[in-house]
């Protein structure tokens, strides 16, 4: 276990809460190691299950005397291939499904802070979600998940209407050659920064920590350069949701964030 740092990074640490981390005692430890945003993946679990986790997050936040925001990640039109999910809709199909609308009502009732929309294609997808949120009496911020080539091509118009974007590298890796992903990521961070919009980098940031208590050197470098590049937040998925070392993963991500912020002024990209 890593020591708890008395300093806290400016970079937001986003962690997916799942079977490995949903107990209140674990969430308390995540918060002590500077968890900022708890992500709930609505591709999995029931409303009752998510409600219990939300209660644990809020109780733990009160116990730690820290504000922890909650992100509801809508599943969208996805299909399962083996252990992974991919875009299951047609190119021009609406990305907000009936399940998403039902989940959205639940999220608004629970008072989540962010709604992440999967498989965004155009600005109209964000406008539709914004209207649905208002109709249901909410005012949540929207995070557009950029995981399709069409979304990257429309990134400028999407940034005009969203509160932030998530660089969702998993599905992007199915749409672009892997060697192009770092440059797609860099361009998205640059564009979001120029518009003053939130940008979170996600997927496989420290995947080895699903099984290992320490990340690889390459993973540390990946997280560091996402932050140096200008990411506002970095996200854990399996590492904190189903991995063996969720607390260590959050603690290490915070350590990397602090070091990156310390050295950022000395590095020009």
C-alpha positions as CSV (number, residue, x, y, z in Angstrom):
1,X,0.0,0.0,0.0
2,X,1.2,3.5,-0.8
3,X,1.5,6.2,1.8
4,X,-1.2,8.8,1.7
5,X,0.1,12.1,0.2
6,X,-0.7,15.3,2.1
7,X,-0.6,17.1,-1.2
8,X,-3.4,16.8,-3.8
9,X,-2.9,17.1,-7.6
10,X,-4.8,19.6,-9.7
11,X,-5.4,16.8,-12.2
12,X,-8.7,15.0,-11.4
13,X,-8.4,11.3,-10.7
14,X,-11.4,9.4,-12.1
15,X,-11.9,5.8,-11.0
16,X,-14.6,3.3,-12.1
17,X,-16.3,1.7,-9.2
18,X,-17.1,-2.0,-9.5
19,X,-17.0,-5.3,-7.7
20,X,-13.4,-4.7,-6.4
21,X,-14.2,-1.2,-5.1
22,X,-17.9,-0.8,-4.3
23,X,-17.7,-1.5,-0.6
24,X,-17.7,1.6,1.5
25,X,-14.4,0.8,3.3
26,X,-12.6,0.6,0.0
27,X,-14.1,3.8,-1.3
28,X,-13.0,5.5,1.9
29,X,-9.4,4.4,1.1
30,X,-9.8,5.6,-2.6
31,X,-10.9,9.0,-1.3
32,X,-8.0,9.2,1.1
33,X,-5.7,8.6,-1.9
34,X,-7.4,11.5,-3.6
35,X,-10.1,10.1,-5.8
36,X,-12.0,13.0,-7.3
37,X,-14.7,11.5,-9.6
38,X,-16.3,8.1,-9.2
39,X,-17.5,6.6,-12.5
40,X,-20.4,4.2,-12.6
41,X,-20.6,2.1,-15.8
42,X,-24.2,1.6,-16.7
43,X,-23.3,-1.2,-19.1
44,X,-23.3,-3.3,-16.0
45,X,-25.4,-3.8,-12.8
46,X,-28.9,-2.8,-11.8
47,X,-30.3,0.5,-10.6
48,X,-30.5,-1.0,-7.1
49,X,-26.9,-1.9,-7.3
50,X,-25.8,1.5,-8.5
51,X,-28.0,3.2,-5.9
52,X,-26.2,1.2,-3.2
53,X,-22.8,2.3,-4.6
54,X,-23.9,5.9,-4.8
55,X,-24.9,5.8,-1.1
56,X,-21.5,4.3,-0.2
57,X,-19.7,7.0,-2.2
58,X,-21.6,9.8,-0.4
59,X,-21.2,8.3,3.0
60,X,-17.4,7.8,2.4
61,X,-17.1,11.4,1.1
62,X,-18.7,12.7,4.3
63,X,-16.5,10.5,6.4
64,X,-13.4,11.9,4.6
65,X,-14.7,15.5,4.5
66,X,-14.1,15.7,0.8
67,X,-16.3,16.4,-2.2
68,X,-16.4,13.5,-4.6
69,X,-18.3,13.9,-7.8
70,X,-20.2,11.0,-9.6
71,X,-20.1,10.3,-13.3
72,X,-22.9,8.2,-14.8
73,X,-21.5,6.6,-18.0
74,X,-24.4,5.6,-20.3
75,X,-23.9,2.4,-22.2
76,X,-25.2,3.5,-25.7
77,X,-25.8,1.1,-28.6
78,X,-23.1,-1.3,-27.9
79,X,-22.6,-5.0,-28.6
80,X,-20.4,-7.5,-26.8
81,X,-17.6,-9.3,-28.5
82,X,-15.9,-11.7,-26.1
83,X,-15.1,-9.7,-23.0
84,X,-15.2,-6.3,-24.8
85,X,-18.0,-4.0,-25.9
86,X,-18.0,-2.2,-29.3
87,X,-20.3,0.2,-31.1
88,X,-23.4,-1.8,-32.1
89,X,-25.4,0.8,-34.0
90,X,-25.5,1.8,-37.7
91,X,-23.5,4.8,-38.8
92,X,-26.4,7.3,-38.6
93,X,-28.3,5.6,-35.8
94,X,-29.3,7.6,-32.7
95,X,-26.8,6.9,-30.0
96,X,-29.2,7.4,-27.1
97,X,-31.1,4.2,-26.6
98,X,-34.3,3.6,-24.6
99,X,-32.1,1.9,-21.9
100,X,-30.0,5.1,-21.8
101,X,-33.1,7.2,-21.3
102,X,-34.3,5.0,-18.5
103,X,-30.8,5.1,-16.9
104,X,-30.7,8.9,-17.4
105,X,-33.9,9.3,-15.4
106,X,-32.3,7.3,-12.6
107,X,-29.1,9.2,-12.7
108,X,-30.8,12.6,-12.5
109,X,-33.0,11.3,-9.6
110,X,-29.8,10.3,-7.8
111,X,-28.2,13.7,-8.4
112,X,-25.1,12.5,-10.3
113,X,-22.7,15.3,-11.4
114,X,-21.8,14.2,-14.9
115,X,-23.4,12.2,-17.7
116,X,-21.0,10.6,-20.1
117,X,-22.5,9.8,-23.5
118,X,-21.0,6.8,-25.3
119,X,-20.4,6.6,-29.1
120,X,-21.1,10.3,-29.8
121,X,-21.1,11.0,-33.6
122,X,-22.1,14.6,-33.9
123,X,-23.0,17.7,-31.9
124,X,-26.7,16.8,-32.4
125,X,-26.1,13.8,-30.1
126,X,-25.0,16.2,-27.3
127,X,-27.9,18.6,-28.0
128,X,-30.4,15.7,-27.8
129,X,-28.9,14.6,-24.4
130,X,-28.9,18.2,-23.1
131,X,-32.6,18.5,-24.0
132,X,-33.4,15.2,-22.3
133,X,-31.6,16.2,-19.2
134,X,-33.6,19.5,-19.0
135,X,-36.9,17.7,-19.7
136,X,-36.2,15.4,-16.8
137,X,-35.3,18.4,-14.5
138,X,-31.6,18.0,-14.4
139,X,-28.6,20.3,-15.0
140,X,-25.8,17.7,-15.2
141,X,-22.6,18.4,-17.1
142,X,-22.1,16.3,-20.2
143,X,-18.9,14.5,-21.1
144,X,-18.8,13.4,-24.8
145,X,-16.9,10.1,-25.2
146,X,-14.9,10.4,-28.4
147,X,-14.5,6.8,-29.4
148,X,-15.6,6.8,-33.1
149,X,-13.8,8.3,-36.1
150,X,-16.8,10.3,-37.0
151,X,-16.7,12.0,-33.6
152,X,-13.0,13.0,-34.0
153,X,-13.8,14.4,-37.4
154,X,-16.6,16.4,-35.8
155,X,-14.7,17.4,-32.7
156,X,-14.9,21.1,-33.2
157,X,-18.7,21.2,-33.4
158,X,-18.9,18.7,-30.5
159,X,-16.7,20.9,-28.3
160,X,-19.0,23.9,-29.0
161,X,-22.0,22.1,-27.2
162,X,-20.4,19.7,-24.7
163,X,-19.0,20.5,-21.2
164,X,-16.1,18.1,-21.8
165,X,-14.8,15.2,-23.7
166,X,-13.3,11.8,-22.8
167,X,-10.6,10.4,-25.0
168,X,-11.9,6.8,-25.0
169,X,-8.9,5.0,-26.4
170,X,-10.3,1.5,-26.4
171,X,-12.9,1.9,-29.2
172,X,-10.7,4.5,-30.9
173,X,-8.2,1.8,-31.3
174,X,-10.7,-0.1,-33.4
175,X,-11.2,2.9,-35.7
176,X,-7.6,4.1,-36.1
177,X,-4.3,2.2,-36.5
178,X,-2.8,1.9,-33.0
179,X,0.2,3.9,-34.0
180,X,-2.1,6.9,-34.7
181,X,-3.8,6.9,-31.3
182,X,-1.2,9.0,-29.5
183,X,-1.6,11.8,-32.1
184,X,-5.4,11.6,-32.1
185,X,-5.2,11.9,-28.3
186,X,-2.8,14.9,-28.5
187,X,-5.0,16.7,-31.0
188,X,-8.2,16.2,-28.9
189,X,-6.4,17.5,-25.7
190,X,-5.2,20.5,-27.6
191,X,-8.6,21.3,-29.1
192,X,-10.4,20.9,-25.7
193,X,-7.8,23.1,-24.0
194,X,-8.2,25.8,-26.6
195,X,-12.0,25.8,-26.0
196,X,-11.7,25.7,-22.2
197,X,-13.5,22.4,-22.0
198,X,-12.8,19.4,-19.7
199,X,-10.7,16.6,-21.2
200,X,-10.3,13.2,-19.6
201,X,-8.0,10.5,-21.0
202,X,-9.2,7.0,-20.4
203,X,-8.7,3.3,-21.2
204,X,-5.8,1.0,-20.4
205,X,-3.8,3.7,-18.6
206,X,-2.5,1.3,-16.0
207,X,-4.0,-2.0,-17.2
208,X,-1.2,-4.1,-15.7
209,X,-2.5,-3.1,-12.3
210,X,-5.5,-5.3,-12.7
211,X,-3.2,-8.0,-11.5
212,X,0.0,-6.2,-10.4
213,X,0.4,-3.9,-7.4
214,X,2.7,-1.7,-9.5
215,X,2.3,-0.3,-13.1
216,X,4.8,-0.7,-15.9
217,X,7.3,2.1,-16.7
218,X,5.5,2.5,-20.0
219,X,2.1,3.0,-18.2
220,X,3.6,5.6,-15.9
221,X,5.0,7.5,-18.8
222,X,1.6,7.3,-20.6
223,X,-0.3,8.8,-17.7
224,X,2.4,11.4,-17.1
225,X,2.4,12.6,-20.7
226,X,-1.4,12.8,-20.9
227,X,-1.2,15.2,-18.0
228,X,1.8,17.1,-19.4
229,X,-0.1,17.3,-22.7
230,X,-3.0,19.1,-20.9
231,X,-5.5,16.5,-19.7
232,X,-7.7,17.7,-16.9
233,X,-8.4,14.2,-15.7
234,X,-7.1,10.6,-16.1
235,X,-9.3,7.6,-15.6
236,X,-9.1,4.1,-14.3
237,X,-11.4,1.4,-15.7
238,X,-10.8,-2.3,-15.0
239,X,-7.9,-1.3,-12.7
240,X,-10.3,0.0,-10.1
241,X,-13.5,-1.7,-11.0
242,X,-12.5,-5.4,-11.2
243,X,-8.7,-5.4,-10.5
244,X,-6.9,-6.8,-7.5
245,X,-5.4,-3.5,-6.5
246,X,-7.9,-0.6,-6.8
247,X,-6.5,1.4,-3.9
248,X,-2.9,1.1,-5.2
249,X,-4.0,2.1,-8.7
250,X,-5.6,5.3,-7.5
251,X,-2.7,6.1,-5.2
252,X,-0.2,5.6,-8.0
253,X,-2.2,7.7,-10.5
254,X,-2.2,10.5,-7.9
255,X,1.6,10.2,-7.4
256,X,2.2,10.4,-11.2
257,X,-0.1,13.4,-11.4
258,X,1.8,15.3,-8.7
259,X,5.1,14.5,-10.3
260,X,3.8,15.5,-13.7
261,X,2.5,18.8,-12.5
262,X,5.8,19.5,-10.7
263,X,7.9,18.9,-13.9
264,X,5.4,20.2,-16.5
265,X,6.8,23.7,-16.5
266,X,10.2,22.4,-17.5
267,X,8.9,20.4,-20.5
268,X,7.8,21.8,-23.8
269,X,5.8,19.6,-26.2
